[in-house]
């Protein structure tokens, strides 16, 4: 268990420290600094020769900055003769760009190409935006789900008449997983996207009248999708007793303003990314470090990740 190195980039140092504590190890001795022109410089101060190296770096906002930093980390470890490089991306930036609509890139594939080219041997993700991201890689990819952690945190706070709500057809599988764990029915919203940050709910499949709702998604970015969904549920007769749950709490821009309403009782997110708010009364942050630490333990002992999460 001690013959590996866990390094952390600057995207989420608190999560890295929590994982290291859970494993009973110290983080790798590294330094990340930036030159005046913004270029990143990574330096390892300990040997990683012939050792597995785990690099924790969610490519969270600013996505490009943290992605290039991760690439520099991987390159440094490869040149220092690491036996294997396992990149842990609790949040996979560019994950929503997984298909083309006209003359545009498939950025999720582009990022996969970069990670492979620089020397990543194995990838560990937490709730990627779409499962097909794995198909962009020609290396082993393992995906963990934070649904179990979130369900345990919410279970005692959900009224008996709660329904789980998928904000769109793409989240039906995720909502079904939550519903199975919690023993609740599923409702589906259908929407159309107006812009990159704005959607419109067209209709609801299922009856939410006089019922509490648990609205689930993989991330809350600007809060637009969640806010639109909450309004649609209320207009359909749902009780003003709504809870939100998402693995990745990016909470960008006016997300707090959009979601700070009396009908939204609680918002559950994990700390896969550094959550920007700690003074929001409705916000509940569920630690994901135990899940990732367990995965690392199984990596180094050749155990299976199948029953995790």
ZADO-1210 file (C-alpha; in nm, 4 decimals, padded with zeros to 6 digits):
<atoms>
<atom x="00.0000" y="00.0000" z="00.0000" code="UNK" pos="1"/>
<atom x="00.2955" y="00.2374" z="00.0381" code="UNK" pos="2"/>
<atom x="00.4627" y="00.1623" z="-00.2938" code="UNK" pos="3"/>
<atom x="00.2719" y="00.4225" z="-00.4965" code="UNK" pos="4"/>
<atom x="00.2542" y="00.8003" z="-00.5128" code="UNK" pos="5"/>
<atom x="-00.0553" y="01.0203" z="-00.4992" code="UNK" pos="6"/>
<atom x="-00.0008" y="01.3645" z="-00.6506" code="UNK" pos="7"/>
<atom x="-00.2417" y="01.6553" z="-00.6589" code="UNK" pos="8"/>
<atom x="-00.2816" y="01.9435" z="-00.8960" code="UNK" pos="9"/>
<atom x="-00.4201" y="02.2781" z="-00.7906" code="UNK" pos="10"/>
<atom x="-00.7823" y="02.2198" z="-00.9006" code="UNK" pos="11"/>
<atom x="-00.9045" y="02.0651" z="-00.5734" code="UNK" pos="12"/>
<atom x="-00.6307" y="02.0356" z="-00.3088" code="UNK" pos="13"/>
<atom x="-00.8789" y="01.9848" z="-00.0233" code="UNK" pos="14"/>
<atom x="-01.0159" y="01.6707" z="-00.1880" code="UNK" pos="15"/>
<atom x="-00.6634" y="01.5396" z="-00.2473" code="UNK" pos="16"/>
<atom x="-00.5740" y="01.5910" z="00.1190" code="UNK" pos="17"/>
<atom x="-00.8893" y="01.4086" z="00.2307" code="UNK" pos="18"/>
<atom x="-00.8100" y="01.1136" z="00.0032" code="UNK" pos="19"/>
<atom x="-00.4512" y="01.0981" z="00.1313" code="UNK" pos="20"/>
<atom x="-00.5756" y="01.1003" z="00.4911" code="UNK" pos="21"/>
<atom x="-00.8186" y="00.8218" z="00.4117" code="UNK" pos="22"/>
<atom x="-00.5324" y="00.6157" z="00.2689" code="UNK" pos="23"/>
<atom x="-00.2993" y="00.7011" z="00.5575" code="UNK" pos="24"/>
<atom x="-00.0325" y="00.8468" z="00.3294" code="UNK" pos="25"/>
<atom x="00.1216" y="01.1844" z="00.2527" code="UNK" pos="26"/>
<atom x="00.0646" y="01.3545" z="-00.0782" code="UNK" pos="27"/>
<atom x="00.3513" y="01.3478" z="-00.3250" code="UNK" pos="28"/>
<atom x="00.6092" y="01.6226" z="-00.2868" code="UNK" pos="29"/>
<atom x="00.5434" y="01.8369" z="-00.5936" code="UNK" pos="30"/>
<atom x="00.5380" y="02.2024" z="-00.6856" code="UNK" pos="31"/>
<atom x="00.3111" y="02.3795" z="-00.9332" code="UNK" pos="32"/>
<atom x="00.3865" y="02.7376" z="-01.0245" code="UNK" pos="33"/>
<atom x="00.3154" y="02.9732" z="-01.3108" code="UNK" pos="34"/>
<atom x="00.5463" y="03.1969" z="-01.5061" code="UNK" pos="35"/>
<atom x="00.4455" y="03.5626" z="-01.5571" code="UNK" pos="36"/>
<atom x="00.3017" y="03.4792" z="-01.8989" code="UNK" pos="37"/>
<atom x="00.0727" y="03.2139" z="-01.7482" code="UNK" pos="38"/>
<atom x="00.2707" y="02.9033" z="-01.8479" code="UNK" pos="39"/>
<atom x="00.2510" y="02.6241" z="-01.5932" code="UNK" pos="40"/>
<atom x="00.5626" y="02.4638" z="-01.4419" code="UNK" pos="41"/>
<atom x="00.5384" y="02.1317" z="-01.2586" code="UNK" pos="42"/>
<atom x="00.8273" y="01.9809" z="-01.0629" code="UNK" pos="43"/>
<atom x="00.8483" y="01.6523" z="-00.8735" code="UNK" pos="44"/>
<atom x="01.0657" y="01.6565" z="-00.5616" code="UNK" pos="45"/>
<atom x="01.0579" y="01.2827" z="-00.4988" code="UNK" pos="46"/>
<atom x="01.1351" y="00.9756" z="-00.7044" code="UNK" pos="47"/>
<atom x="00.8503" y="00.8028" z="-00.8864" code="UNK" pos="48"/>
<atom x="01.0749" y="00.5644" z="-01.0775" code="UNK" pos="49"/>
<atom x="00.9070" y="00.2263" z="-01.1294" code="UNK" pos="50"/>
<atom x="00.6133" y="00.3285" z="-00.9073" code="UNK" pos="51"/>
<atom x="00.2427" y="00.3668" z="-00.9927" code="UNK" pos="52"/>
<atom x="00.1480" y="00.7355" z="-00.9766" code="UNK" pos="53"/>
<atom x="-00.2051" y="00.8597" z="-00.9203" code="UNK" pos="54"/>
<atom x="-00.2656" y="01.2207" z="-01.0259" code="UNK" pos="55"/>
<atom x="-00.5795" y="01.3844" z="-00.8900" code="UNK" pos="56"/>
<atom x="-00.6937" y="01.6777" z="-01.1011" code="UNK" pos="57"/>
<atom x="-01.0554" y="01.7541" z="-01.1879" code="UNK" pos="58"/>
<atom x="-01.0605" y="01.9609" z="-01.5056" code="UNK" pos="59"/>
<atom x="-01.2994" y="02.2072" z="-01.3430" code="UNK" pos="60"/>
<atom x="-01.3208" y="02.5799" z="-01.4242" code="UNK" pos="61"/>
<atom x="-01.0959" y="02.7265" z="-01.5431" code="UNK" pos="62"/>
<atom x="-01.1047" y="02.4083" z="-01.7500" code="UNK" pos="63"/>
<atom x="-00.8224" y="02.4845" z="-01.9935" code="UNK" pos="64"/>
<atom x="-00.5846" y="02.5903" z="-01.7149" code="UNK" pos="65"/>
<atom x="-00.6432" y="02.2753" z="-01.5119" code="UNK" pos="66"/>
<atom x="-00.6305" y="02.0504" z="-01.8193" code="UNK" pos="67"/>
<atom x="-00.2895" y="02.1784" z="-01.9306" code="UNK" pos="68"/>
<atom x="-00.1644" y="02.1465" z="-01.5734" code="UNK" pos="69"/>
<atom x="-00.2757" y="01.7821" z="-01.5727" code="UNK" pos="70"/>
<atom x="-00.0974" y="01.7189" z="-01.9030" code="UNK" pos="71"/>
<atom x="00.2206" y="01.8720" z="-01.7591" code="UNK" pos="72"/>
<atom x="00.1924" y="01.6486" z="-01.4517" code="UNK" pos="73"/>
<atom x="00.1561" y="01.3373" z="-01.6644" code="UNK" pos="74"/>
<atom x="00.4494" y="01.4338" z="-01.8849" code="UNK" pos="75"/>
<atom x="00.6695" y="01.4962" z="-01.5794" code="UNK" pos="76"/>
<atom x="00.5832" y="01.1568" z="-01.4322" code="UNK" pos="77"/>
<atom x="00.6384" y="00.9753" z="-01.7622" code="UNK" pos="78"/>
<atom x="00.9798" y="01.1352" z="-01.8062" code="UNK" pos="79"/>
<atom x="01.0632" y="01.0422" z="-01.4450" code="UNK" pos="80"/>
<atom x="01.0009" y="00.6755" z="-01.5393" code="UNK" pos="81"/>
<atom x="00.6805" y="00.6103" z="-01.3440" code="UNK" pos="82"/>
<atom x="00.5669" y="00.2499" z="-01.3799" code="UNK" pos="83"/>
<atom x="00.2042" y="00.3466" z="-01.4476" code="UNK" pos="84"/>
<atom x="00.0192" y="00.6783" z="-01.4544" code="UNK" pos="85"/>
<atom x="-00.3417" y="00.6765" z="-01.3358" code="UNK" pos="86"/>
<atom x="-00.5213" y="01.0069" z="-01.3907" code="UNK" pos="87"/>
<atom x="-00.8108" y="01.0690" z="-01.1514" code="UNK" pos="88"/>
<atom x="-01.0551" y="01.3201" z="-01.2963" code="UNK" pos="89"/>
<atom x="-01.3454" y="01.3498" z="-01.0518" code="UNK" pos="90"/>
<atom x="-01.4893" y="01.5974" z="-01.3026" code="UNK" pos="91"/>
<atom x="-01.4205" y="01.5568" z="-01.6772" code="UNK" pos="92"/>
<atom x="-01.4257" y="01.8969" z="-01.8455" code="UNK" pos="93"/>
<atom x="-01.5565" y="01.9127" z="-02.2039" code="UNK" pos="94"/>
<atom x="-01.7691" y="01.6069" z="-02.1291" code="UNK" pos="95"/>
<atom x="-02.0796" y="01.7710" z="-02.2774" code="UNK" pos="96"/>
<atom x="-01.9094" y="01.8110" z="-02.6166" code="UNK" pos="97"/>
<atom x="-01.9514" y="01.4457" z="-02.7124" code="UNK" pos="98"/>
<atom x="-02.1091" y="01.4828" z="-03.0567" code="UNK" pos="99"/>
<atom x="-02.1113" y="01.7185" z="-03.3531" code="UNK" pos="100"/>
<atom x="-02.3817" y="01.9593" z="-03.4606" code="UNK" pos="101"/>
<atom x="-02.2360" y="02.0997" z="-03.7795" code="UNK" pos="102"/>
<atom x="-01.8827" y="02.2351" z="-03.8101" code="UNK" pos="103"/>
<atom x="-01.7626" y="02.2002" z="-03.4518" code="UNK" pos="104"/>
<atom x="-01.5215" y="01.9813" z="-03.2566" code="UNK" pos="105"/>
<atom x="-01.5993" y="01.6780" z="-03.0468" code="UNK" pos="106"/>
<atom x="-01.4004" y="01.8209" z="-02.7589" code="UNK" pos="107"/>
<atom x="-01.4529" y="01.5222" z="-02.5282" code="UNK" pos="108"/>
<atom x="-01.2686" y="01.3098" z="-02.7846" code="UNK" pos="109"/>
<atom x="-01.0033" y="01.5793" z="-02.8331" code="UNK" pos="110"/>
<atom x="-00.9260" y="01.5777" z="-02.4597" code="UNK" pos="111"/>
<atom x="-00.9060" y="01.1983" z="-02.4628" code="UNK" pos="112"/>
<atom x="-00.6528" y="01.2144" z="-02.7458" code="UNK" pos="113"/>
<atom x="-00.4396" y="01.4621" z="-02.5498" code="UNK" pos="114"/>
<atom x="-00.4438" y="01.2536" z="-02.2317" code="UNK" pos="115"/>
<atom x="-00.3401" y="00.9395" z="-02.4181" code="UNK" pos="116"/>
<atom x="-00.0733" y="01.1150" z="-02.6225" code="UNK" pos="117"/>
<atom x="00.0984" y="01.2574" z="-02.3152" code="UNK" pos="118"/>
<atom x="00.1173" y="00.9199" z="-02.1406" code="UNK" pos="119"/>
<atom x="-00.1870" y="00.8401" z="-01.9236" code="UNK" pos="120"/>
<atom x="-00.2168" y="00.4632" z="-01.8743" code="UNK" pos="121"/>
<atom x="-00.5447" y="00.4418" z="-01.6859" code="UNK" pos="122"/>
<atom x="-00.8303" y="00.6831" z="-01.6202" code="UNK" pos="123"/>
<atom x="-01.0654" y="00.7090" z="-01.3220" code="UNK" pos="124"/>
<atom x="-01.3771" y="00.9266" z="-01.3536" code="UNK" pos="125"/>
<atom x="-01.6721" y="01.0098" z="-01.1298" code="UNK" pos="126"/>
<atom x="-02.0119" y="01.0370" z="-01.3010" code="UNK" pos="127"/>
<atom x="-01.8971" y="01.1514" z="-01.6473" code="UNK" pos="128"/>
<atom x="-02.1608" y="01.3421" z="-01.8429" code="UNK" pos="129"/>
<atom x="-02.2176" y="01.0528" z="-02.0827" code="UNK" pos="130"/>
<atom x="-02.0986" y="00.6887" z="-02.0669" code="UNK" pos="131"/>
<atom x="-01.9856" y="00.7077" z="-02.4312" code="UNK" pos="132"/>
<atom x="-01.6853" y="00.9179" z="-02.3226" code="UNK" pos="133"/>
<atom x="-01.5145" y="00.5879" z="-02.2402" code="UNK" pos="134"/>
<atom x="-01.5295" y="00.5004" z="-02.6107" code="UNK" pos="135"/>
<atom x="-01.2983" y="00.7922" z="-02.6952" code="UNK" pos="136"/>
<atom x="-01.0113" y="00.6157" z="-02.5133" code="UNK" pos="137"/>
<atom x="-00.7943" y="00.3211" z="-02.6116" code="UNK" pos="138"/>
<atom x="-00.6910" y="00.2650" z="-02.2499" code="UNK" pos="139"/>
<atom x="-00.8725" y="00.1328" z="-01.9399" code="UNK" pos="140"/>
<atom x="-01.1378" y="00.3712" z="-01.8043" code="UNK" pos="141"/>
<atom x="-01.3229" y="00.3199" z="-01.4767" code="UNK" pos="142"/>
<atom x="-01.6230" y="00.5309" z="-01.3808" code="UNK" pos="143"/>
<atom x="-01.7463" y="00.5629" z="-01.0237" code="UNK" pos="144"/>
<atom x="-02.0937" y="00.6797" z="-00.9277" code="UNK" pos="145"/>
<atom x="-02.1611" y="00.9187" z="-00.6405" code="UNK" pos="146"/>
<atom x="-02.5311" y="00.8248" z="-00.6372" code="UNK" pos="147"/>
<atom x="-02.4851" y="00.5955" z="-00.3370" code="UNK" pos="148"/>
<atom x="-02.3177" y="00.8673" z="-00.1297" code="UNK" pos="149"/>
<atom x="-02.5816" y="01.1243" z="-00.2231" code="UNK" pos="150"/>
<atom x="-02.8717" y="00.8879" z="-00.1557" code="UNK" pos="151"/>
<atom x="-02.7428" y="00.8024" z="00.1915" code="UNK" pos="152"/>
<atom x="-02.7039" y="01.1724" z="00.2706" code="UNK" pos="153"/>
<atom x="-03.0589" y="01.2514" z="00.1544" code="UNK" pos="154"/>
<atom x="-03.2511" y="00.9437" z="00.2636" code="UNK" pos="155"/>
<atom x="-03.3646" y="01.0671" z="00.6048" code="UNK" pos="156"/>
<atom x="-03.4697" y="01.4068" z="00.4664" code="UNK" pos="157"/>
<atom x="-03.7067" y="01.2940" z="00.1905" code="UNK" pos="158"/>
<atom x="-04.0844" y="01.2969" z="00.2543" code="UNK" pos="159"/>
<atom x="-04.2698" y="00.9698" z="00.1897" code="UNK" pos="160"/>
<atom x="-04.4503" y="01.1032" z="-00.1165" code="UNK" pos="161"/>
<atom x="-04.1317" y="01.2087" z="-00.2979" code="UNK" pos="162"/>
<atom x="-04.0748" y="01.1332" z="-00.6657" code="UNK" pos="163"/>
<atom x="-03.7366" y="01.1344" z="-00.8408" code="UNK" pos="164"/>
<atom x="-03.7305" y="01.3659" z="-01.1422" code="UNK" pos="165"/>
<atom x="-03.5025" y="01.3418" z="-01.4467" code="UNK" pos="166"/>
<atom x="-03.4534" y="01.6914" z="-01.5970" code="UNK" pos="167"/>
<atom x="-03.4381" y="01.5475" z="-01.9504" code="UNK" pos="168"/>
<atom x="-03.4463" y="01.2177" z="-02.1373" code="UNK" pos="169"/>
<atom x="-03.0674" y="01.1876" z="-02.1140" code="UNK" pos="170"/>
<atom x="-03.0849" y="01.1609" z="-01.7360" code="UNK" pos="171"/>
<atom x="-03.3502" y="00.8881" z="-01.7158" code="UNK" pos="172"/>
<atom x="-03.0939" y="00.6172" z="-01.6403" code="UNK" pos="173"/>
<atom x="-02.9391" y="00.8267" z="-01.3622" code="UNK" pos="174"/>
<atom x="-03.2810" y="00.9111" z="-01.2157" code="UNK" pos="175"/>
<atom x="-03.3782" y="00.5428" z="-01.2293" code="UNK" pos="176"/>
<atom x="-03.0647" y="00.4551" z="-01.0327" code="UNK" pos="177"/>
<atom x="-03.1529" y="00.7102" z="-00.7641" code="UNK" pos="178"/>
<atom x="-03.5128" y="00.5848" z="-00.7569" code="UNK" pos="179"/>
<atom x="-03.3991" y="00.2235" z="-00.7180" code="UNK" pos="180"/>
<atom x="-03.1717" y="00.3091" z="-00.4283" code="UNK" pos="181"/>
<atom x="-03.4397" y="00.5177" z="-00.2554" code="UNK" pos="182"/>
<atom x="-03.7434" y="00.3052" z="-00.3427" code="UNK" pos="183"/>
<atom x="-03.9214" y="00.5914" z="-00.5208" code="UNK" pos="184"/>
<atom x="-04.0997" y="00.6401" z="-00.8579" code="UNK" pos="185"/>
<atom x="-03.9506" y="00.8313" z="-01.1518" code="UNK" pos="186"/>
<atom x="-04.0831" y="01.1338" z="-01.3421" code="UNK" pos="187"/>
<atom x="-03.9256" y="01.2633" z="-01.6665" code="UNK" pos="188"/>
<atom x="-03.9144" y="01.6193" z="-01.7967" code="UNK" pos="189"/>
<atom x="-03.8749" y="01.6780" z="-02.1676" code="UNK" pos="190"/>
<atom x="-03.6974" y="01.9958" z="-02.2718" code="UNK" pos="191"/>
<atom x="-03.5501" y="02.1753" z="-02.5673" code="UNK" pos="192"/>
<atom x="-03.2232" y="02.3663" z="-02.5496" code="UNK" pos="193"/>
<atom x="-03.2484" y="02.7363" z="-02.6339" code="UNK" pos="194"/>
<atom x="-02.8760" y="02.8132" z="-02.5888" code="UNK" pos="195"/>
<atom x="-02.5670" y="02.6775" z="-02.4169" code="UNK" pos="196"/>
<atom x="-02.6994" y="02.7931" z="-02.0780" code="UNK" pos="197"/>
<atom x="-03.0780" y="02.8040" z="-02.1298" code="UNK" pos="198"/>
<atom x="-03.3397" y="02.5321" z="-02.1748" code="UNK" pos="199"/>
<atom x="-03.7178" y="02.5165" z="-02.1907" code="UNK" pos="200"/>
<atom x="-03.9337" y="02.2361" z="-02.0477" code="UNK" pos="201"/>
<atom x="-04.1970" y="02.1289" z="-02.3037" code="UNK" pos="202"/>
<atom x="-04.3855" y="01.8606" z="-02.1077" code="UNK" pos="203"/>
<atom x="-04.3747" y="01.6266" z="-01.8083" code="UNK" pos="204"/>
<atom x="-04.4123" y="01.2481" z="-01.8227" code="UNK" pos="205"/>
<atom x="-04.5800" y="01.1452" z="-01.4975" code="UNK" pos="206"/>
<atom x="-04.7900" y="01.3062" z="-01.2269" code="UNK" pos="207"/>
<atom x="-04.6198" y="01.5322" z="-00.9728" code="UNK" pos="208"/>
<atom x="-04.9350" y="01.6930" z="-00.8321" code="UNK" pos="209"/>
<atom x="-04.9190" y="01.7301" z="-00.4521" code="UNK" pos="210"/>
<atom x="-04.5892" y="01.5412" z="-00.4371" code="UNK" pos="211"/>
<atom x="-04.2432" y="01.6434" z="-00.3207" code="UNK" pos="212"/>
<atom x="-03.9736" y="01.6208" z="-00.5871" code="UNK" pos="213"/>
<atom x="-03.6086" y="01.5200" z="-00.5925" code="UNK" pos="214"/>
<atom x="-03.4545" y="01.6616" z="-00.9101" code="UNK" pos="215"/>
<atom x="-03.1275" y="01.4877" z="-01.0059" code="UNK" pos="216"/>
<atom x="-02.8559" y="01.5625" z="-01.2612" code="UNK" pos="217"/>
<atom x="-02.4862" y="01.4945" z="-01.3071" code="UNK" pos="218"/>
<atom x="-02.3937" y="01.8622" z="-01.2569" code="UNK" pos="219"/>
<atom x="-02.5262" y="02.2041" z="-01.1666" code="UNK" pos="220"/>
<atom x="-02.3414" y="02.4561" z="-01.3799" code="UNK" pos="221"/>
<atom x="-02.5179" y="02.7937" z="-01.4127" code="UNK" pos="222"/>
<atom x="-02.8351" y="02.6578" z="-01.2519" code="UNK" pos="223"/>
<atom x="-03.0459" y="02.7336" z="-01.5591" code="UNK" pos="224"/>
<atom x="-03.1646" y="02.3762" z="-01.6206" code="UNK" pos="225"/>
<atom x="-03.2483" y="02.3215" z="-01.2546" code="UNK" pos="226"/>
<atom x="-03.4287" y="02.6548" z="-01.2191" code="UNK" pos="227"/>
<atom x="-03.6366" y="02.5913" z="-01.5317" code="UNK" pos="228"/>
<atom x="-03.7192" y="02.2405" z="-01.4103" code="UNK" pos="229"/>
<atom x="-03.8215" y="02.3616" z="-01.0634" code="UNK" pos="230"/>
<atom x="-04.0578" y="02.6165" z="-01.2156" code="UNK" pos="231"/>
<atom x="-04.2118" y="02.3561" z="-01.4462" code="UNK" pos="232"/>
<atom x="-04.2707" y="02.1184" z="-01.1542" code="UNK" pos="233"/>
<atom x="-04.4381" y="02.3878" z="-00.9468" code="UNK" pos="234"/>
<atom x="-04.6615" y="02.4877" z="-01.2372" code="UNK" pos="235"/>
<atom x="-04.7596" y="02.1211" z="-01.2743" code="UNK" pos="236"/>
<atom x="-04.8821" y="02.1158" z="-00.9142" code="UNK" pos="237"/>
<atom x="-04.5817" y="01.9770" z="-00.7264" code="UNK" pos="238"/>
<atom x="-04.5557" y="02.0652" z="-00.3590" code="UNK" pos="239"/>
<atom x="-04.3279" y="02.3613" z="-00.2804" code="UNK" pos="240"/>
<atom x="-04.0905" y="02.1097" z="-00.1236" code="UNK" pos="241"/>
<atom x="-03.8201" y="02.0388" z="-00.3815" code="UNK" pos="242"/>
<atom x="-03.4708" y="01.9020" z="-00.3380" code="UNK" pos="243"/>
<atom x="-03.1889" y="01.9017" z="-00.5898" code="UNK" pos="244"/>
<atom x="-02.9013" y="01.6557" z="-00.6191" code="UNK" pos="245"/>
<atom x="-02.6011" y="01.6561" z="-00.8512" code="UNK" pos="246"/>
<atom x="-02.2555" y="01.5051" z="-00.8367" code="UNK" pos="247"/>
<atom x="-02.0681" y="01.8115" z="-00.9622" code="UNK" pos="248"/>
<atom x="-02.1563" y="02.1431" z="-00.7977" code="UNK" pos="249"/>
<atom x="-01.9900" y="02.3910" z="-01.0343" code="UNK" pos="250"/>
<atom x="-02.2413" y="02.6628" z="-00.9337" code="UNK" pos="251"/>
<atom x="-02.1172" y="02.9209" z="-01.1806" code="UNK" pos="252"/>
<atom x="-02.2386" y="03.2719" z="-01.2487" code="UNK" pos="253"/>
<atom x="-02.5816" y="03.3389" z="-01.1009" code="UNK" pos="254"/>
<atom x="-02.6509" y="02.9777" z="-01.0024" code="UNK" pos="255"/>
<atom x="-02.6996" y="03.0689" z="-00.6377" code="UNK" pos="256"/>
<atom x="-02.9408" y="03.3487" z="-00.7243" code="UNK" pos="257"/>
<atom x="-03.1431" y="03.1249" z="-00.9569" code="UNK" pos="258"/>
<atom x="-03.1763" y="02.8442" z="-00.7035" code="UNK" pos="259"/>
<atom x="-03.2223" y="03.0474" z="-00.3843" code="UNK" pos="260"/>
<atom x="-03.5985" y="03.0206" z="-00.3523" code="UNK" pos="261"/>
<atom x="-03.8176" y="02.9010" z="-00.0680" code="UNK" pos="262"/>
<atom x="-03.9485" y="02.6031" z="-00.2654" code="UNK" pos="263"/>
<atom x="-03.5959" y="02.4604" z="-00.2994" code="UNK" pos="264"/>
<atom x="-03.5377" y="02.3196" z="00.0479" code="UNK" pos="265"/>
<atom x="-03.1975" y="02.1523" z="00.0021" code="UNK" pos="266"/>
<atom x="-02.9309" y="02.1192" z="-00.2655" code="UNK" pos="267"/>
<atom x="-02.6971" y="01.8191" z="-00.2431" code="UNK" pos="268"/>
<atom x="-02.3656" y="01.8108" z="-00.4290" code="UNK" pos="269"/>
<atom x="-02.0336" y="01.6334" z="-00.3755" code="UNK" pos="270"/>
<atom x="-01.6900" y="01.7933" z="-00.3565" code="UNK" pos="271"/>
<atom x="-01.5579" y="01.6490" z="-00.6845" code="UNK" pos="272"/>
<atom x="-01.4911" y="02.0146" z="-00.7666" code="UNK" pos="273"/>
<atom x="-01.4079" y="02.2879" z="-00.5179" code="UNK" pos="274"/>
<atom x="-01.7551" y="02.4186" z="-00.4278" code="UNK" pos="275"/>
<atom x="-01.7481" y="02.8007" z="-00.4372" code="UNK" pos="276"/>
<atom x="-01.9976" y="02.8494" z="-00.1519" code="UNK" pos="277"/>
<atom x="-01.9765" y="02.7500" z="00.2123" code="UNK" pos="278"/>
<atom x="-02.2317" y="03.0003" z="00.3468" code="UNK" pos="279"/>
<atom x="-02.5379" y="02.8875" z="00.1511" code="UNK" pos="280"/>
<atom x="-02.7899" y="02.7491" z="00.4067" code="UNK" pos="281"/>
<atom x="-02.9602" y="02.5157" z="00.1573" code="UNK" pos="282"/>
<atom x="-02.6361" y="02.3671" z="00.0239" code="UNK" pos="283"/>
<atom x="-02.5231" y="02.0261" z="00.1503" code="UNK" pos="284"/>
<atom x="-02.1758" y="01.9078" z="00.0454" code="UNK" pos="285"/>
<atom x="-02.1250" y="01.5296" z="00.0500" code="UNK" pos="286"/>
<atom x="-01.7595" y="01.4137" z="00.0689" code="UNK" pos="287"/>
<atom x="-01.6472" y="01.1931" z="-00.2193" code="UNK" pos="288"/>
<atom x="-01.2982" y="01.1206" z="-00.0800" code="UNK" pos="289"/>
<atom x="-01.3935" y="00.7830" z="00.0787" code="UNK" pos="290"/>
<atom x="-01.5167" y="00.6553" z="-00.2576" code="UNK" pos="291"/>
<atom x="-01.2008" y="00.7590" z="-00.4447" code="UNK" pos="292"/>
<atom x="-00.9729" y="00.6346" z="-00.1656" code="UNK" pos="293"/>
<atom x="-01.1423" y="00.2931" z="-00.1811" code="UNK" pos="294"/>
<atom x="-01.0888" y="00.2844" z="-00.5572" code="UNK" pos="295"/>
<atom x="-00.7184" y="00.3627" z="-00.5172" code="UNK" pos="296"/>
<atom x="-00.6825" y="00.0874" z="-00.2562" code="UNK" pos="297"/>
<atom x="-00.8314" y="-00.1616" z="-00.4985" code="UNK" pos="298"/>
<atom x="-00.6078" y="-00.0418" z="-00.7807" code="UNK" pos="299"/>
<atom x="-00.2907" y="-00.1076" z="-00.5836" code="UNK" pos="300"/>
<atom x="-00.4120" y="-00.4424" z="-00.4459" code="UNK" pos="301"/>
<atom x="-00.5515" y="-00.5621" z="-00.7816" code="UNK" pos="302"/>
<atom x="-00.9035" y="-00.5595" z="-00.6416" code="UNK" pos="303"/>
<atom x="-01.2271" y="-00.5098" z="-00.8331" code="UNK" pos="304"/>
<atom x="-01.4071" y="-00.1762" z="-00.8533" code="UNK" pos="305"/>
<atom x="-01.7310" y="-00.3406" z="-00.9605" code="UNK" pos="306"/>
<atom x="-01.9171" y="-00.3127" z="-00.6293" code="UNK" pos="307"/>
<atom x="-01.8005" y="00.0410" z="-00.5451" code="UNK" pos="308"/>
<atom x="-02.0684" y="00.3117" z="-00.5312" code="UNK" pos="309"/>
</atoms>
